[in-house]
Amino acid sequence: MRYFILFALTILVSCKSEKEEQQPKTLQIGSYQALLKVNDSLDIPFIFEVLSSNKLQIFNAEEVIEVDEVTYKNDSVFIKPPVFDSYIAAKLTETGLEGNYIKDDLNRSVPFTAIYGKTKRFETSNKAETNVSGIWETTFSPNYDEDRYIAKGIFKQDNNKVTGTFRTTTGDYRFLEGILDGNQLKLSAFDGSHAFLFTATVTDSTMQGMFYSGNHFKEPFKAKRNEAFELPDANNLTFLKEGFDKVSFSFPDENGNMISLDDVRFKNKVVLVQIMGTWCPNCLDESKYLANYYKNNKNQDFEIIGLAFEYTKTEDKAYENIKRLKSRIDIEYPILLAQYGSSSKVSAQEKLPMLNHVLSYPTTIFIDRTGIVRKIHTGFNGPATGDKYTEFTNEFESFVSGLMEE
């Protein structure tokens, strides 16, 4: 009898052990420091916190990105940030994660690791030698005529910690967070679509550095303090060619219905045309703002039409991305598929030949009740730009209200 009991206990323990081994591993609840490998000596760091087995948050300065598409297969986890068509595929390890950040449609992959229990984005070993708070007149690719462009650096510093962004004529680099370690500035951001790293040597009045986007692109930049510096007026960069006062187009929505400005729905109404892409973080910032504004004003003879220029390889995938964007941020206005297979701005301008060019995603066209274009705004000053975002929203609401009162 005693041998039978021992045998039975052995079987139970064995079954229990096998069952435990078959239980799938999941992410540990807590903080992780993630590292995206730029090259053998550089990583793009960011912090995320796992709230449950299928929910986590990604942090960039004041921004918190909620991620609820986390799935598992065998010993791997797949993390898909909201809206954007990219994902992290990684094996669960004793110390955290090991895998890749992947964009299938662009054939891009960046090695990814995450270390459980680490809460610092960057390590510091030296006291900051200066304070970079303020405005910086910046030039990217300063030695290359074809690639050169200007930007406005806007930063805040608290001891070693630095936050802020670079505004350009086509948008901003969103929420950057980092440190000033001695005279070495390091800033990073990961928003699910882009992974950015800025490094620079800093003095009281100058910066000399390098900008990295993932592991596929880099360019130098230089900056100098200039509290009075302003970018060109975003309302004067894109305009209608001579002889045009209207825009016209006909593109399908996500259900395949052809839509144009001649449709009854848009007659005698103020209409905004948003040139955008579901892959574009600045477009996402603008879409969130426009979606909310539309809900509050759609009953006041006001409409919005989004024109999506998608780099995804197939039409079906492009429609899927549009539906996902609309669902994730609750967009009620139509988004039409203007182009897929490329996000080329030259090709976008060919689809809208009345424009002098498409300089930026997003670009917003303001049309009055008679169908006349009254303003074209290039780029978008998102929440990361602080006061500039507030200034933009005030100007936007005042201008649209004026058009609706006409």
N, C-alpha and C positions, 0 to 999 in steps of 0.2 A: 504493500500500500504506500509505504514511504517513497519507494522508487517511482511509483506512478505519479505521486504529487510533485516530486522533483522534476520528472519528465514534463508534466503539464506546465509547471512554472517556467521551465526552459523554453517550451513552445511559446508561451505567452510573451516572455521577454524577447524572444527572437522575432515574433510577429510585430511586437511594438517597435523594435528597432528598425525593422524593414519599413514599417509604416512611417516612422519619423524620417527615414532616409528618402521616402517617396514624396514627403511634403515639399512643395516648391519653396525655394528661398525667395524672400522679398526684401525690399529696401529697409534698412534700419531707420527708425524714426530718429530725427536729429539733424544736425548741420553737417554739410559737406563743403570742402573746398574743391571746386572743379578746375581742371587745367586742360586747355586746348593747345596742342603743340604747334607752335609757329615754325620752329626749327630746333636744332640740337641744343640751343642755349636759351631759347625764349618760349614762354607759355603765356596764353591769355587766361587769366584767372577770373573766376566768379564764384559767388556763394549761393548755394541753394539749401533749403530746409525741407526735409521729408516730414509731412504731417500725418500720413497714413500710407498703407501699402500702395495706394493708387493716386495719391495727391501730394504735390510738392509746390514750393514757391521759389522763384528765382529772383534775386535781389540785384538791382542796379541803382545806387544812390537812393532817391526817393521812390523809385519805381519798384512795384512788387508784381511779378507775373505769376498768375495762378495756372498751374498745370494739372489737369485731371485726366489726361490720356496716358496712363502708365500701364503697360501690359508685360506679361512674363511668358517665357518659353524656356523650359529646361532650366539651365543655370544663368539665363540672360534676362535683362530687362530692356524694354523699349520705351523711351520717353519722347513723347511728341508734344512740343510746345503748341499753344493755341494759335490758330489761324494759319501760320506759315507751313509750307510744304517741306519740312525738314524734320529730322529726328536723331536721337541719340540711341545707339545700340551698344550695349555693354554687358560684360560678364560680371556677375556678383562675386567679389573676392573677400578675403578676410579683412582687408583694410578699407574696402569701398567698392570702386568700379573700375573697369578697364575695357575700353572699346573705341568707338568712333562717333563723331558728329557727322551726319551724312545729308547731302542734298543730291538725290538721285538724278533729278532733271538737269542739273549742271555738272554731273559726274564729278562731284567734289566730296572729299572725305578728309576730316581732320582728326588725328589721334586724340583720344579723350581719356582722362583719368579723373577720379574723384576720391578724395581721402576723407573718410568718416571722422567726425569729431573736430575738424579744423574749422575755425570761424573767421579767420583773417583772410582778406582778399590778397593783400601783399604784406610781406614782412618788412619791418623797418629796423635799421641798426644805428641811424644817425639822426640827430635833431635837424629839423628843417632849417636851412641856411637863409631862407627868405620867405616871403608870403606872396603867393601868386594871385590872391584875390583881386578881381577887377577885370578890365577889358584888355584883350590882346589882339592887335592887328596881325593877322596871320596870312602867310602865303604857302600853299602846298605846291610841291614840285617847282620850286622857285627858279631852277636852272634849266627848265624845259618849257620852251615857249608854247608848244602844242598842249601840254598837260597842265600848265600853271592855272591855279584858281585861288581866289581870295576867300578868307573866312574871318569870323569874329569869335575869338575865344572868350568865354564868359566863365569865370571860376570863383569858387569860394573855398577858403582854407581854414581849418580849425586844427591847430598844432600840426601834426603830420598829415592829417586827412584832407584830401582835395576832392571836390565834386564840381560838376559843371558840364559844359558842352562846347562844341564848335558849331556856329551857325555859318552856312554857306548861302550862296544865291539860290540854291536848289533845295534847301532844307537844312536839318541839323543832324548831328551825330548822336542825338538822343542822350540818355542818362549815363554819363561817364562818372566813374568812381575810382579813386586811387590814393596815392600818397606822394609826398615830397620827402625823399630820403636823402638828407644832406642837400646836394644840388641836383638830384636825379628825380625827375617827375615821371610817374608811371600811372596811367589811366586805362581802364578797360571797361567793356560792356559786352553782354551777351543777351540778346533779346529774342532768340529763337530763329531769327533770320540772318543776323549778322553777328560776327564776333570781331570786336575791335580792340586794338592795343595801341596806345600812344606812349612813346618814351621820349624824354628830352632832357638835355642839360640846361639848367636854368640859372640866370643871374637876376639881379633886382629888376632889370629892364629888358632882358632878351630870353628867348627860347630857341634851341636848336635841336631838332629831333627827327623821329621817324614814326610814320603811321603804318600799322599792319592791319590788313583785313584777312582774317583766317590765315591760312598758309599759302594763299595763292596770289597775294598782292601786297606791295609795300611802296611807299613814296616818302621822300623827305619833306620836312616843313620847317619854317622859321617864323618867329613872332617877336613883336616888340610891344611894350606897353603903350596904349593910346586910348585913354578914357573917352575921347571924342570920336573914335572911329565908328563909322556906320557903313553897312553894305548898301549897294544900289537898291533903289526902290523896286520891290518885287512886283509892283503893278505895271512896270514899264519894260519888262524884259521879254515878254511874249505878247504879240499883237497880231491883228489881222493884216494881211497883205493889202496893198492899195487896190481899191475897187471892190473890196468886200466889207459888208457890215453885219453879216450873219454867218453862222455855222450851220452845216447840214451833214447828216449822216444817217445810216440805217444799219443797225447791227442787231444780232439776236440776243435775247435774254437767256437765263440759265435753263428755261423751258423750251428754247428754240423759237420763240415768238419774235418776229422782226419788229423793232421799235425805232421810231424816228421822231424828230421835233415837230413834224407835221401832224402827228397823232392828236386826236381830239383832247386827250388827257392833258396836253401841254398848252392848248390854245388859250390866249389871253391870261397867261400866268407868268410869274417870275420863275425862271428856271436856272438852276446851276448845273453845269456839266463838269463832272469830276474826272479828269484824266488820271488813271491810277493803275495799280497792280496789286494782286492779293499777296505778293511776295515782299512788298515794300513797307518797311516800318513807319516811315513818315506818312505814307498813305493810310496806314492803320490808325495812326494818331488822328489824322484828319477825318477818317471815316467814323471813328468813335464820336468826334465832335459833331459831324454832320448828321449822324444817325439820331442823336439826341435832339439837335435843333429841328430836324425834320418832324419828329414826333410831336413837337410843341407847336409847329407852324403849318402842318400839311393841310389844314382846313382853311388856310388864309390865301388861297390862290398861289400856292408855292409848291414847286417840284424840284427834285434832284434826279439826275441821271448819271450813273457811274459808267465810265468806259474803261474796261479792263484790258490791259496789254500784258499778256501772260507768256513767260518763257517756257512753261511746261510743254512737253513734246507732243501731247495729243489733245484733241478738242474735248474729248470726254473728261480728261483730267482737269482741263481748264474750267469746264463747267462745275466739276466737283469742288474745285478750290473756291469758286465764286459762291456756291451754295454753303460751303463751310464757313467762309467769312461772314456771309449774311446771317447765318444761324448763330455763330459765336458771339457777335456783338449786336445782334437784333437789328439789322438794317431792313427798313421797310421800303426804301426806294429801289427802283430797278438798277441792276448792274449788268451791262451788256458786254458780250465778248467781242472786243474790237480786233484782237489779234492773239494768236498763240504760236508757240515755237520760237518766239524771240521777244525780248522787251526793248529792242532797238528803238531809240528815240527818232532816228532817221525814218524808219519804217512807220512809226507812229505818226510822224508829220505827213507822210504820204497818204495815210488814212484820213487826215484832216488837212487837206492841201491849202485851205484858206489861212492857216497859221504860218507865221514867218519861220517858226521852228517849235518843236517840243523840247524844251530845255530841261524839264524836270518832271519826275513823278513825285508828288502830285502836281497838277496844274488845274486851276479852277476857273471856269468861264462863267461870267455873270451875264444873264440875258434878261432884258426887260419884257414887259407884257406884249410888246409889238414884235418881239423876235430879234431886236437889235442887241448886239454885244456891247455892253457898257463898261466892262472891265475884265481883264485877265490877270489872275494872280499866280505867280510862279512859286512853287515850293510850299512849305508849311512850317510855321514856327510852332513846334509842339510844346507840351508841358515842360520839357527839360529846359526850355529857354526862359522860364520864369516870367519876368515882367513883359517880355516880348510876346509871349503867348497871350497874356491878358490884354495887351495892346491890340493884338490881332483880333481876338474875339470881340472886343468892343468895336473895332472898325468894321468887322464883318457884319455884326448885328445891326449897326447903324446904317450901313450901306444897303443891306437887303431890305430893311424896314423902309428906307427911302424909296426903293424901287416898288415895293408893294403898295405904298401910299400914292404913287403916281396914277 
